Amino acid sequence: MNLKKVYLVLLFAVAQVSFSQEGLPVYSDYLSDNYYLLHPSMAGAANCTKVRLTARQQWFGQDDAPALQTLSINGSLGERSGGGVIVFNDKNGYHSQTGMKLTYAHHIMFSRDNVDLNQLSFGMSAGFVQSSLDESSFYTNDPSFDPVAFGDIQRASYFNVDIGASYNFLDFYVHATVKNALASDRKLYTDREPVNLRRFILNSGYTFGDPDKIVWEPSFMFQLVTQTQEKTVDLNIKAYKELDFGRLWGGLSYRRSLDGAQFVEGQQSIGDQKLQYITPIIGLNFNSYMISYTYSHLLGDIKFDAGGFHQITLGLNLFCKREKYHCNCPAIN
């Protein structure tokens, strides 16, 4: 392995670990009608109870490539309250984690009637995560190969909460959430692991267009990891088309890190590359069912693998209200 590839592995190993060691990773699955995965304030905000099952696989053909599965359910609890539950399983090489989140949300409606959307929401999720590190294959014939390696499966569990707020007004929305708001002392890898796993997430978007033709939805997401000051931005565009049998939709998402990593290129030159990838998405709603597929492709000169990230989402809407809100608001209606 040459030096350039060594830097490559380190670059993406750090990027993946930063996503996978702090609870539920933040990918692009929120665009599959699943904002509740990111924002507890969206629990019960829609006019249906939503069940969503996702499966994500990265780098087909690579051993122990990252994989993630989630199951989420959220819906109304009475007139102005909502609740939900998320369970997930995340595996990344020798590291894996499983977890569950329970959510409560309260919704304040400012509308004059039940069909005009003007809603402010607050939510909190309490979560329990168990992380594991499989060191059983780390040893060689020499027991002193690495005295830090435990030689077995290490496990650490921690509790944390997410808090957030959402505002949905007709065709406009904005969501803000603090994930892992509490300090968590896990000590899975060393005794000096950072206790600050906090991440800020901000989403906003707007829909416009003719419902009889095509409705467009531009949106963005901003993330900030407080411990490392890592910042990323998603720029998204989606389009919706009503058909006789349901709703066909698709879109494109571009994620870019605002922080780069340096690597040695050739004998003396130093290169710089920011994590960035593009994600096309396509989905279909028919009756009470939803199915979508996303494919994320890494951009840049240095890549770990030519393959991309594949994800399938299956959904079911239950207990829907009789009348929808009078707005082009796919995440709510």
N, C-alpha and C positions, 0 to 999 in steps of 0.2 A: 504494500500500500504506500503510495507516494505521499509527500507532505501535504499536497493540495487536498487529497482525499481525507487525510487526517483532520484537517481543519473543517472539511465538509461534515464529517461525522460529528465532530464536536458542536458545530453550529446547530445542526438539526436535533442533536440529542438534547442540547440545552433548551431549544425551543419546545420540544415535545415534553420534556420533564416539567417545564414551567407550566404547561397546560394540564399535565396529568397528575400532579401531586397535590392539588388543592381542591379536591372534590370534583364535581361534574365539569368536564372540559367545555370550553366555549368554542364551538365550531360554527357551521352555517346552518345547523338544523332548525334554528329559530325561524328561518324563512319558509319552512314547510308547515305554516300555520301552527306554530308552536312557540309563541312568545313566552308562554308560561314556564318553559324550561329555564329561561334567563331571569324572568321578573315575577316574583311572588304576588305582586299586586294585580297580575292578570288572572289569578285564580277566580273563576266564576264571573269574570267580566263579560264573557260572550253570552249569547242567548241560548246556547246549548252546552250540555256536559260533553267535554272533549276527552277522548281516549286516543293516545298517540303512542305507537311503538316504533322505535328507530333501531336500525342496525348499521353500523359504520365499520368499514374495513379499509386500511391503508396499505399500499404497497403489496399488491398480490404477488405471490411468489417469493417473498422474503420471510424467513423464519421469525416468529415472534414479533411480527409487525403489529403496530397499534390497532386495537379494535375496541369498539364501544357499543353497548346496547343500553337503551333506556326504555322505560315504560312510565307514562305519566297519565294521570286522570285528574281533571279539575272541573268544577261545576258550582252552581249556586247552592248556598245554604240559607234558605229563607229569602226574604225580600231584598236585603241589602248586604248580604254576606256571601263569601265564597270560600271554598276549601279545595285542597288538592293533595296529591301524593306523587312523589317521583322515586323510582328505584332505578339503580344503574349499576352496570358492571363495566369496568374500564381496565384494559390490559395493555401494557407497553413493555415488551421484552421481559426482563426479570421482575418488573414492578407491576402490581395490579392493585385495584381497589374496588370495593363494593360499598354502596351507600343507599340511604333512604332519606327523603325529606318530606316533612309534613307542613302544610301551608294553611294559613288563615289570612283572608283578605276582607277588607271592608270597603264598600262602594258608596259614594255620595253622589246622588243624581241631582243636577241643577236644572234639568229640563222641565218644561211646563206640562209635558205628557210623557207617556211611556214609549213613544216611537221617535222622539227627537233625542239624539245622543249628545249629552253634555255631562260627562261622568269623571269624577276624581276618585282614585282608588289608592288604598294603602295596603301593603301586605308584608307578611313575615313568614319565612320558612325556617324551621328548626331541623337540622340534619345530623345524622350519625354516619361516619365514614370509617371503614377499616382498611388500612393500607397494608400491603404485604410486599416483602422483598425476598425472592427465592435465591439464596446463596448456596444451595446444596451442590451446585456444579462448579463453584468457584475454586474448590481445593484442587491441588495437584498431588503428586505422590509425596511432596515435601510439605509437612504440616505447617512449617514456618513460612510458607509462600506469602501469605498476607495475614499477619496477626489480627488485623481489624475485621477480617471476614469471619462471620459467625459460623458458617458452614451448614446452616439449616435455613428454614423459612422464618424470617422475622416478621412480626406483626405489631402494628400500633393502631389504636383507635382514638378518634377525637370527635368532639361535638362542636357544632358551629351554627350560626344563624345568618340568613340573608334578609335584608330589609330593603323595601323599595316603594316607589310611588309611580302611578300612571295617570295620565290625563288624556281622555278620548273625547274629542269635540267634533262631531259630524265626520268629515273626511280627514281630519288631522289627529295625530297621536304623538305622544312622547312618553318614554319610560326611563326611569332612573333607578338603579339598584346598587347597593353595596353588598357584595358577596364576601362571605367569611368575615363578618364584622368583628368577631371576637378573636383574641389571640389564642393560638392553639399550640401547645407544647407536645409534639408527637415523639421525637427522638427515634425515628425509624432508622436513619442512616448514621447520624452522629449525635453527640450530646450538645452540639452547637447549631442545630437546625434553627432557622429563623421561625419565630412564632407569629410573624405578621404574614398572613396569607391573603390579605385584603385586596379586593379588585373592584374598581368602579366601572359600571357599564351604563352608557347612555344611548338610547335608541330614539329616533324620530323619523316620521314619514308623513306623506300626504298622498291621497288618491284623487285623480281627476279623469275626466273623459265621459264618453257617452255609454251608459250601461247597456244600450242596445247594440253597441259596436265593440269597443275595446276600452277598458279602464286601466289606467297606468298608475303605478305606485313607486315613485322614487323614495329611497330611505337611506339612512346611514346608521352606523354604530361606532361608538368610540369606547375604547377600553384603556384603563390605566391600572397597572399592578404597582401598588404603593411601595413594596419592599425594594424592587429593582428599578422602578420608574419606567418600565417598559410601556410603550404606547402603541396601539394599533387602531386602524380605521378601516371600516367596511363601507364601501359605496355600492348600493344596490338599486336595481330597477326590475320591477315585475309588471306583467301585463295579464289581464283577465278577460276572458271571452265567454259569455253566456251561450250555451248550446241547448238544444232541445232536451238532452238527457243529463245535463249537469253543467259544470263550469270547468273550462280548460284554462290552465294558467302556466306561465313560465317566466323565467327571469335570469338575471346575470348578477353575480356578486364579485367584487374585487376587494381583496384584503391586502393591506400593506402595513408593515411595521414601520414606525417612525424612527426606530433605532436599528443601526446596522452592526454587522460583525466583520472584522478584518481577517484576511487570509493571505498566505504567501502564494504568489503566482510567479512561476519561473524561478530564477535565481535570486533576484533582488526586489522586484516590484511587489507592492502591497495592494491587494484588491479589497474592495468593500462591497458587501451585498446585504440588502434588507430582505427579510422574509416577506414574500408576497405570493399570492396565488389567486387564480380566477376560478369561479364556480358557476357553471350553468345549472339550471334547475328546471324541471318540468313536473307538473302535477295535474291531477284530475279529481274533481268532486262529483260524485254521482249518487243520488239519493242521500243516504246518511253516511256514505263511505268516502274515504279520501286515500289516495296513493300518490307518492311523489318519489322522484329519483334525483339525486344530486351527484355531481362529479367535480372534484376539486383538482386542479392541475397546478403544480408549483411552477413559478417563473424564475428566471435568473440563469446565470451561467453555470452555477454549481448546484447539483441535485444529487440526492442520495440514490434515487431510483427513477427510472423513466415513467413508471406507473403512477397513477393518481390515487385519489381517495374516493371511494364509492360509498354511497349511503342510500338506503331505502327507508321510507316512512310510510306506515300504514295507520289510518285513522278511522275513528267511528264517532259520530255525533249522536247523542242521546238526549231525551227529555227536552227537546227544543220548544221554545215559546211559540205561540201561535202566530204572532206578527213580528217581523223583523224591524230593526231600526231603519228610519228613512235616511240612509247614507250609503255611500260606497266605502264600506268599512269591513273588508273581508275577515279581519282578525276578530271582529265582534259579531257580525251576522253569520 
